[in-house]
Amino acid sequence: MSTAGGEARLVVNPRSLADWRQWLHKLGASDARGTSVGTAMIVRCRVDGVRLQLVGYGVPALYQARTAEAQRRTAVRP
């Protein structure tokens, strides 16, 4: 955890999208939209009146893998 620009920053390395959703839920940010920045996803929220950045390294890759798997399953086979 660190602070910068009046926001606390919590950096996590989730191993799955379920892990990422757990972090969002625990911080009360389940419905917050994140911003994909390179290899990380950043979600801004407030926890007990404190502005917080949740930074999830590897989250964009987890979403890409899920999308690729869904496309593979729904691909039309000749």
Secondary structure as UniProt FT lines:
FT   STRAND          2..4
FT   TURN            5..6
FT   STRAND          7..12
FT   HELIX           17..26
FT   TURN            27..28
FT   TURN            30..31
FT   STRAND          35..37
FT   TURN            38..39
FT   STRAND          40..47
FT   TURN            48..49
FT   STRAND          50..57
FT   HELIX           59..74
//
